[in-house]
Amino acid sequence: MAVSILALGNMVHLISKPSKTKRVPTLWLLAIASLGPYIMNLFVARDAVSTAQTFAGHSKKHPVEILSRATDIKFQHLLRTQSANYTAAHVEYVRRYGTEPPPGLEGWFDFAIANQSPIIDDFDMIFDSVSPFLKMSGEQVDQVMRTAYEATGSDLWLCSFSSARGTTQCQHAYRTFDRNIASSFNKLLKGLEHSKIPDLKFLVNHLDEPRVLLPSQFAGDVDGQPSITPGRFNLKNMSGRPVGKEITKHCLNQEQLALRHTRNSTVESCGLPFVSDLSMAADLCQHPEHISLHGLIARPKSFRLIEGLVPILSTGVLSSMGDIVYPSPAYLEEEFQYADDQDIEWEKKNNNVYWTGSNTGGFAVDGSWRNYHRQRFVALAQNLQQPEEQHHTYLRLVNGVVERVTSSFLNNRLYDVAFTRLFQCRRTQCRDQHSYFNVRSWVDKCQAFRSRLVFDLDGNGISGRYHKFLASKSTPLKQTLLREWHDERLVPWVHYVPVSLSMEELPELVSYLTTTDSGQQRARNIAMQGREWHAKSLREVDFAIYNYRLLLELARLQDPKRKQL
């Protein structure tokens, strides 16, 4: 802006020498007028910073600090309450799940302890995902897996684990590349005493998107019987179509929801939804508005829904679906490995939030792409809406009371965000997005580490960058609707900063973490805590510990001698 004004002033000076016309005052007026928005922006930016500074000396009242203190207590409790011996682990398993553990769990415990696993008991995600299939006998489980694999268009891998060889092999009806599924299991389980894991088979989803919709007692007939008989399923290709109504059709109705005990998923501070309960915040039944705000639900690129009791492994799952979650092989791929020499110290990083990537997440066939999660994030960060359409909410402290301030201002100097690739759209919608967004050329994958805050969000499925960000010296800001295997060990506000799907709190969140001393210190603490915890709980051996326990549960499911519950 300053360069432009100087250039215009120089032009006025040159014109004024040979001519005394009235154009000269006009040009000066243009110069002064052009300064108006710039000066106004400076005043608004200064006002925004001063609003954030009202928490100086009183940071304990900011929602970020309240949540960080509360979740740190939860994390310390998680660490203290893990079983120290197998007797205690056995008792805790029975207490949690009301049944005996699968054969081989003691061997798993010994392996976990020998490899210094910080988590011994908190594997609820595994049991909760396999427990519905206990309603089937072992023979029924084996039969439905074979039937699902052979079904036309199922796009599933049938994998076999050999106890004698300690290896996994996967086959597909027509594909040859298994996206490193078999190699990841072989790499992780190499060196185990494989006789402790029996021979077994399991189905793995080839697609990024989750697959399984379990039958519900609320979707049955008048006597409450399930809508689909165990051992049978329906396969429906919904690729490129809205799936929200289909995957939430088994949600409780409003009257039943009112009777159900619920917890607040957010800490409401003057209307800003700071996330406090991840599972509730991502619950599609509790938040039907999410259906139109996430591309994966609004119009997924691929979506082959299997409705029925079919045990299928996926890397991420939505709250209303029933896939069995396992660690994504992507986290082990070279592209997503962290290297310390590619990072820089916190103090040298840019004081902003960074994200670049593609517009994956949904397929665009009309103007609704503006509501998809990635497009909404980039549009917000690039300040693309008209001022009259922008309504950002900030917090300030007045006489000890937190108040909200609504403003159209967003300090885009705090955001280094852009798309570097636009696809998954029809020609018209691709053109429209190219016109709407400030698209950037491809950048080095380590550029994110030049910023203190790194944003991460879902694509068509889970984001493979996440663990790399956790390992870094930057602070991950994470937005997701997908449950992953690590959710029970990563604690929000301790190891990363959660962001709601609506992102209504994001302007205030970024402002606090970048423009206040207490916010910058909190962001740095979270970065260091996440980095330290990653080194202890997200090692390759931690993947192996999870998969080992998962295979034991799957082996019990398909035991031909097991009767249905």
Summary of the structure (lengths in Angstrom):
residues: 565
radius of gyration: 26.7
end to end distance: 72.4
largest distance: 102.8
contacts: 1826
relative contact order: 0.15
helix: 46%
strand: 16%
